[in-house]
Amino acid sequence: MLVAPVAIGSAQTDFALAALTVPETKLPHNCRLQPPPPQPHRVTQGNTIVVTAGPPVYFPFPGNPWVGTDRRLVVEARKRIDPFGVPDGPPPMLTERTKMEGAWVANVREGYHAAYVSSDVTVDVTAVRFDDASLVTTTRTVQGTHEPRDVSDRVTLRAVVVVLRANSKTDCFSAVDAYVRGLKSLDSR
């Protein structure tokens, strides 16, 4: 009797988040992975050290695509899937907020992010893997928190929640969405 739950649990964790990255051959001709922003670096000019700017705040991930367990980035990925709610009242102190965020992502094992660009849209794909598939939700936990013109889709794959978001529905969004939805066949294995 103990063998069945173990087999189910291991089947739920063998799906690699890197599989969410759409192969180039499945993308329309004008759609591709967005090159990651340059990392900050130091340049010495005489007696002056110049540090170039790092990645923009809207792209905190060190690569594109990114898969990992860095807690700061896992929190960011989770926020893009389900916004972090702060209770009414005075804003929590930084230590309190950090503790609340830690509890909020305690069951998240890893995160994923990729951005695709075409001439008219950026498609943002974010995913998190929970340690228990029963924690996966098919709808946002906080409703009405993204721009009304956003086009989005939410796909669940075992213990993984994937959210795709773009500012309009284009061939690029449709191709990425169709590829991710095609991974649903993994659920039946």
NORCOR-V141142 format. One line per field, one symbol per residue. ss: DSSP state (H for helix, E for strand, L for the rest). phi: phi as a letter, one per 30 degrees, with the letter a starting at -180 (. if undefined). A space follows every 50 residues. Layout:
# NORCOR-V141142
ss=???
phi=???
This chain:
# NORCOR-V141142
ss=LHHHHHHHHHHHHLLLHHHHLLLHHHLLLLLEELLLLLLLLEEEELLEEE ELLLLLHHHLLLLLLEEELLHHHHHHHHHHHLLLLLLLLLLLLHHHHHHH HHHHLLLEEEEEEEEEELLLLEEEEEEEEELLHHHLLLLLLLLLLLLLLL EEEEEEELLEEEEEEELLLLHHHHHHHHHHHHHHHHHHL
phi=.dddddddddddcddddddddddedccdecbaddddddddbcbcbicccc cdddddedbdddbbdbbabeedddddddddcbedccddjddddedddddd ddddceccdabbabbcbbdbaccccbbbcddbddddcdbddbdicceddd cbbbbcbhccccbcbbdadbededdddddddddeddddd
